[in-house]
Amino acid sequence: MVGSVNAERAARSLEFGMYRDGDNNLDDVQSLTIAQALQTSAKDHSIEFTVEDTTARRGFEPAHVLRTESYSIADGQLSKSVNVDPPHDMSARRDLATFVAHVLDNAEKSNAKETWIDLIDHGGGDGGGLQSDHGDARIMREDDMAGAIADGIAQHAKAHPEDAGRHVDGVVANQCLMATLAFSSALSHAGVKYLAASPETMLAPGVPSGIAHDIAAHTGDARGMAKAVVDSTMNESYDAGLAGTFGPAAAFDVIDLDAGKTAAVAAAVRTLDTSLIAAAKDPGQRAALREDAKGIDGMVRFPEGKALPWRADRPAIALYQTFAQDGRLGQDVRAAALHAANAVADTVLAHRESNDFAPFNDADYSDADGPTVHFPLTHKQIDTWGPQISETDNAFYKSVGAAGVAKVIA
């Protein structure tokens, strides 16, 4: 079952860390990403995968024994050493940080040009992600996910000062609803350059591990990389037996987390939110703002998802452009909205969406271009997760004055 790799570690283009939390109902179906990694590494020897997999499926232990397996994959084979430990709490910041540091350690050993982290599990937009059925955290806050990456970078730098300049270049969120303004901002502050994620729910196993090849083949070419990653994801097709085939995502983006662009987005949204709060004092403008926002559907648009909480998570570009084009609103609001829309659009390196996603009853995602923003229209939408899980408990929401907007609009 366990193969071996050459003891001499070759220089790699990419160290690709796979952090897979199978401690929930997605254990079996999302495990396909591991098989995809084996296939990808067999074809592309420039990639090494560092894997941490918490699972109860049959493998190195019998089925139904929850544990964490850690190993690497290169050249189509598993590493000679496979560590099997009691189950880690994959939704705990400390455990993700330890994994990130380990991936960076391996990246140094293989002299990798880039390092990416693939977060494989459930996600809940600004409510967080990495949902485990055991442990204390259960689901990690969005800011803690990014914070864990920053912690891991710091741990690696402290242990390996000779390699202190190494960072995490990109994050793949193989989770639902993680293409958000808040997550983008948090990751940017952690020094991450790119986020590959969907603004909508995803169908497991989700993002194919083969995108590691797209990343490795386009080091130094951000737009080429982004287009290849988006195309590979949106072109993927999984066999559902008698139910036919399905793609992993209704929409998918690669977002540029350049610090200057991220700061520009925050400043533009903050200016817009200040204008919205002032405009909403006028009943007519408040009604117009509510009507405009109501016309932009929230995510989770399929009928079976009506009970899920993301009705207030709207595509930011579409929402802001709608404000900008509404002649009923003041010129200051319209100008601020256009500026915010353009600032967000400037971060989108590549995007594709479906206007009739069959698995979701042909729901229309033609406006789902780029990240989402939490923009509630009713008091219940402000924080539908609470109190344990919050979409408003993140640094971005607080910094742009979004709570004030919710107070006057919702």
C-alpha positions in Angstrom: 0.0 0.0 0.0 2.8 2.4 0.9 5.2 3.3 -1.9 8.6 5.0 -1.5 10.2 8.0 -3.1 13.8 8.8 -3.9 15.6 9.7 -0.7 17.2 12.7 -2.5 14.5 15.4 -2.7 14.5 17.0 -6.1 13.9 20.7 -6.5 10.2 21.3 -7.1 8.1 24.1 -8.7 5.4 23.7 -6.1 4.8 22.4 -2.6 1.1 21.8 -2.4 -0.3 21.3 1.1 -3.5 19.4 1.4 -5.3 19.9 4.7 -8.3 17.6 4.6 -10.8 17.4 7.4 -12.8 14.3 6.9 -14.3 14.3 10.4 -17.8 14.8 9.1 -20.2 13.6 6.4 -17.8 14.4 3.5 -15.1 11.9 4.6 -15.5 9.4 1.8 -16.5 11.6 -1.1 -13.8 14.3 -0.6 -11.1 11.6 -0.2 -11.1 11.5 -4.0 -8.8 14.6 -3.8 -6.1 12.3 -2.5 -6.3 10.0 -5.4 -6.2 13.0 -7.7 -3.0 14.1 -6.1 -1.4 10.8 -6.7 -2.4 10.9 -10.4 -1.2 14.5 -10.8 2.2 13.9 -9.2 2.7 10.9 -11.4 2.3 13.1 -14.5 4.1 16.2 -13.1 7.3 15.6 -11.2 7.7 19.3 -10.3 5.0 19.0 -7.6 5.2 17.5 -4.1 2.0 17.2 -2.0 2.2 17.4 1.8 -0.9 15.8 3.1 -2.7 15.9 6.5 -5.8 13.8 6.3 -8.2 13.3 9.3 -10.4 10.4 8.3 -12.3 7.3 9.5 -12.4 5.5 6.1 -10.5 2.3 5.5 -6.9 2.8 4.8 -3.9 2.7 7.1 -6.3 1.8 9.9 -9.6 -0.2 9.7 -12.8 1.7 8.8 -14.5 3.7 11.5 -11.3 4.4 13.3 -10.9 8.2 13.4 -7.3 9.3 13.1 -5.0 11.7 11.3 -2.6 10.5 8.6 0.3 12.6 7.6 2.6 11.9 4.6 3.8 13.3 1.3 3.1 12.4 -2.3 5.6 12.8 -5.1 6.3 11.1 -8.4 3.0 9.2 -8.1 3.9 7.6 -4.8 3.3 8.0 -1.1 6.3 8.7 1.1 8.0 5.8 2.9 7.0 7.3 6.2 3.3 7.7 7.1 2.5 9.1 10.5 -0.8 7.9 12.0 -1.9 9.9 15.1 -5.0 10.3 17.2 -7.4 12.6 15.4 -6.3 16.3 15.2 -8.8 19.0 15.7 -8.7 20.2 12.1 -11.0 23.2 13.0 -8.5 24.5 15.6 -6.2 27.3 14.7 -3.2 25.7 16.4 -3.4 22.6 14.3 -3.7 24.4 11.0 -0.8 26.6 11.9 1.3 23.5 12.7 0.5 22.0 9.3 1.3 25.2 7.5 4.7 25.3 9.2 5.3 21.7 8.1 4.4 22.4 4.5 6.8 25.4 4.5 9.5 23.1 6.0 9.0 20.7 3.2 9.0 23.5 0.6 12.4 24.6 1.9 13.8 21.1 1.6 12.5 20.7 -1.9 13.6 24.3 -2.8 10.0 24.9 -4.1 9.4 28.0 -6.1 5.8 28.4 -4.6 3.9 27.0 -1.7 0.1 26.6 -1.7 -2.4 25.4 0.9 -5.5 23.5 0.0 -8.2 23.6 2.7 -10.6 20.7 2.0 -13.8 20.6 4.0 -17.1 22.4 4.7 -17.1 26.2 4.5 -19.6 28.8 5.5 -18.4 32.1 4.0 -17.8 34.8 6.5 -19.0 32.3 9.2 -15.7 30.4 8.7 -14.8 26.9 7.6 -13.1 23.6 8.4 -16.1 22.1 10.3 -15.2 19.1 12.5 -17.5 16.8 14.4 -15.1 16.4 17.3 -12.8 18.9 19.1 -13.4 22.2 20.8 -13.7 24.7 17.9 -16.0 22.7 15.6 -15.7 25.4 12.9 -12.8 27.9 12.5 -13.5 31.6 12.3 -12.6 33.2 9.0 -10.0 35.4 10.6 -8.5 32.5 12.5 -8.1 30.5 9.3 -6.0 33.3 7.9 -4.4 33.8 11.3 -3.4 30.2 11.4 -1.6 30.6 8.1 0.3 33.7 9.5 1.1 31.7 12.6 2.5 28.8 10.5 4.6 31.2 8.5 6.0 32.7 11.7 6.7 29.3 13.1 8.7 28.2 10.0 10.6 31.5 10.0 11.6 31.1 13.7 12.7 27.5 13.3 14.4 28.2 9.9 15.8 31.7 9.9 17.8 30.9 6.8 14.4 30.6 5.0 12.5 33.3 6.8 11.4 34.9 3.5 9.2 31.9 2.5 5.5 32.6 2.6 2.3 30.9 1.5 1.7 32.0 -2.0 -1.9 30.8 -2.5 -4.8 29.3 -0.7 -7.4 27.0 -2.4 -10.6 26.9 -0.5 -12.2 23.6 -1.5 -15.1 24.6 0.7 -18.5 26.3 0.1 -18.9 30.1 -0.1 -15.3 31.1 0.7 -14.8 33.7 -2.1 -15.7 36.7 0.2 -14.3 40.2 0.7 -13.6 39.4 4.3 -11.7 36.2 3.7 -9.7 37.9 0.9 -8.8 40.7 3.3 -7.8 38.4 6.1 -5.6 36.2 3.9 -3.9 39.3 2.3 -3.0 40.5 5.8 -1.4 37.1 6.4 0.8 37.6 3.3 -1.0 35.2 1.0 -1.0 36.3 -2.7 -3.9 34.5 -4.2 -7.2 32.9 -3.2 -8.9 30.3 -5.4 -12.5 29.8 -4.2 -16.2 29.8 -5.0 -18.8 32.3 -3.9 -21.5 29.6 -3.8 -21.9 26.1 -2.3 -19.7 23.5 -3.9 -20.4 19.8 -4.7 -17.9 17.4 -3.2 -15.2 16.3 -4.0 -15.0 19.9 -5.3 -11.8 21.5 -6.6 -9.7 18.9 -8.4 -6.2 18.4 -7.0 -5.0 18.6 -10.6 -5.0 22.4 -10.4 -1.6 21.9 -8.7 -0.3 21.3 -12.2 -1.9 24.6 -13.4 -0.1 26.4 -10.6 3.2 24.7 -11.2 3.1 25.3 -14.9 2.5 29.1 -14.5 4.9 30.2 -11.8 5.5 33.9 -12.4 2.4 34.2 -14.6 -0.5 35.1 -12.3 -3.2 35.6 -14.9 -2.2 32.5 -16.8 -2.3 30.5 -13.6 -5.6 32.0 -12.6 -7.3 31.2 -15.9 -5.9 27.6 -15.9 -7.1 27.0 -12.3 -10.6 28.4 -13.0 -10.9 26.5 -16.3 -9.8 23.2 -14.7 -12.3 23.6 -11.9 -15.2 24.6 -14.0 -14.4 22.0 -16.7 -14.2 19.1 -14.1 -17.0 16.6 -14.3 -17.8 14.0 -11.6 -19.8 10.8 -12.2 -23.0 10.5 -10.1 -24.1 7.2 -11.5 -27.7 7.1 -12.6 -28.0 10.8 -11.7 -25.6 11.7 -14.5 -22.6 14.0 -14.1 -22.0 17.2 -12.2 -19.5 20.0 -11.9 -17.9 21.0 -8.6 -19.0 24.7 -8.7 -21.6 27.0 -10.1 -19.0 29.8 -10.1 -15.3 30.0 -9.3 -12.7 32.7 -9.0 -9.0 33.4 -8.4 -8.6 36.6 -6.5 -5.5 38.8 -6.3 -4.7 39.5 -2.7 -2.0 42.2 -3.4 -1.8 44.3 -0.3 -2.4 47.5 -2.2 -5.4 46.2 -4.0 -6.9 44.8 -0.7 -6.3 48.2 1.0 -8.0 49.9 -1.9 -11.1 47.6 -1.6 -11.4 48.3 2.1 -11.1 52.0 1.7 -13.6 52.1 -1.2 -16.1 50.0 0.7 -15.6 52.0 3.9 -16.4 55.2 1.9 -19.4 53.6 0.3 -20.7 52.4 3.6 -20.4 55.9 5.1 -22.4 57.2 2.2 -25.0 54.5 2.5 -25.5 55.3 6.2 -26.0 59.0 5.4 -28.3 58.3 2.5 -30.5 55.9 4.4 -31.7 58.8 6.6 -33.9 59.8 3.7 -36.8 57.3 3.5 -36.9 57.4 -0.3 -33.2 56.6 -0.7 -33.4 53.9 2.0 -36.3 52.3 0.0 -34.3 52.5 -3.2 -31.2 50.9 -1.6 -33.3 48.1 -0.2 -35.0 47.5 -3.5 -31.6 47.5 -5.3 -30.1 45.0 -2.9 -33.2 42.8 -2.9 -32.8 42.5 -6.7 -29.3 40.9 -6.2 -29.9 37.3 -5.1 -27.9 36.0 -2.1 -26.0 32.9 -2.6 -27.3 29.3 -2.0 -29.8 29.9 -4.8 -31.1 26.3 -5.2 -34.6 25.5 -3.8 -33.3 23.0 -1.3 -31.0 25.6 0.3 -33.8 28.0 1.5 -33.1 27.1 5.1 -29.4 27.8 4.8 -28.2 31.2 6.1 -26.4 32.9 3.1 -29.3 34.9 1.7 -27.5 38.1 2.6 -24.2 37.2 1.0 -24.4 39.0 -2.3 -21.9 39.3 -5.2 -20.2 42.5 -4.3 -19.5 43.8 -7.8 -23.1 43.3 -9.0 -24.5 44.9 -5.8 -22.3 48.0 -6.0 -22.8 48.4 -9.8 -26.6 48.3 -9.2 -26.2 51.1 -6.6 -24.0 53.1 -9.1 -26.6 52.9 -11.8 -29.6 53.9 -9.8 -30.6 57.5 -10.6 -32.8 57.7 -7.5 -29.7 57.7 -5.3 -27.5 60.7 -4.6 -24.4 61.4 -6.8 -22.1 60.8 -3.8 -23.5 57.3 -3.2 -23.4 56.4 -6.9 -19.8 57.6 -7.3 -18.7 55.7 -4.2 -20.5 52.6 -5.3 -18.9 52.7 -8.8 -15.5 53.2 -7.1 -16.1 50.2 -4.8 -17.2 48.0 -7.7 -14.1 48.8 -9.7 -11.8 48.3 -6.7 -13.3 44.8 -6.2 -13.2 44.0 -9.9 -9.5 44.9 -10.0 -8.8 41.9 -7.6 -10.4 39.3 -9.8 -7.7 37.6 -11.9 -10.0 35.0 -13.5 -13.7 34.0 -13.2 -16.3 31.7 -14.7 -19.9 31.1 -13.8 -22.9 29.2 -15.0 -26.2 30.8 -16.0 -28.0 27.5 -15.6 -26.2 25.2 -13.2 -28.1 22.0 -13.6 -27.3 20.4 -10.2 -28.9 23.4 -8.6 -32.1 23.3 -10.6 -30.6 25.5 -13.3 -30.1 28.4 -10.9 -28.7 31.5 -12.6 -25.2 32.6 -11.5 -24.5 35.1 -14.3 -24.0 37.9 -11.8 -21.7 35.9 -9.4 -18.5 37.5 -10.7 -15.9 37.9 -7.9 -16.2 37.8 -4.1 -19.3 38.3 -2.1 -20.1 40.8 0.7 -22.5 40.3 3.6 -25.3 42.8 3.0 -28.4 42.0 5.1 -31.9 43.4 4.4 -33.7 42.1 7.5 -32.7 41.9 11.1 -32.7 38.1 10.9 -30.2 38.2 8.0 -27.6 40.2 10.0 -26.1 37.2 11.6 -28.2 34.1 10.9 -25.5 31.7 12.3 -25.2 33.2 15.8 -24.3 32.9 18.5 -21.6 30.3 18.1 -20.8 31.1 14.4 -20.9 34.7 13.2 -20.6 36.2 9.7 -20.2 39.7 11.3 -17.4 38.7 13.6 -14.5 39.4 11.3 -12.0 42.3 10.9 -13.2 43.4 7.5 -16.8 43.7 8.5 -15.9 45.8 11.5 -13.3 48.0 9.7 -15.6 49.2 6.9 -18.5 50.1 9.1 -20.8 47.4 7.8 -22.6 47.2 11.2 -23.8 50.7 10.7 -25.1 49.9 7.3 -27.0 46.9 8.6 -28.5 49.0 11.4 -30.0 51.6 8.9 -30.9 49.2 6.0 -32.0 46.1 7.8 
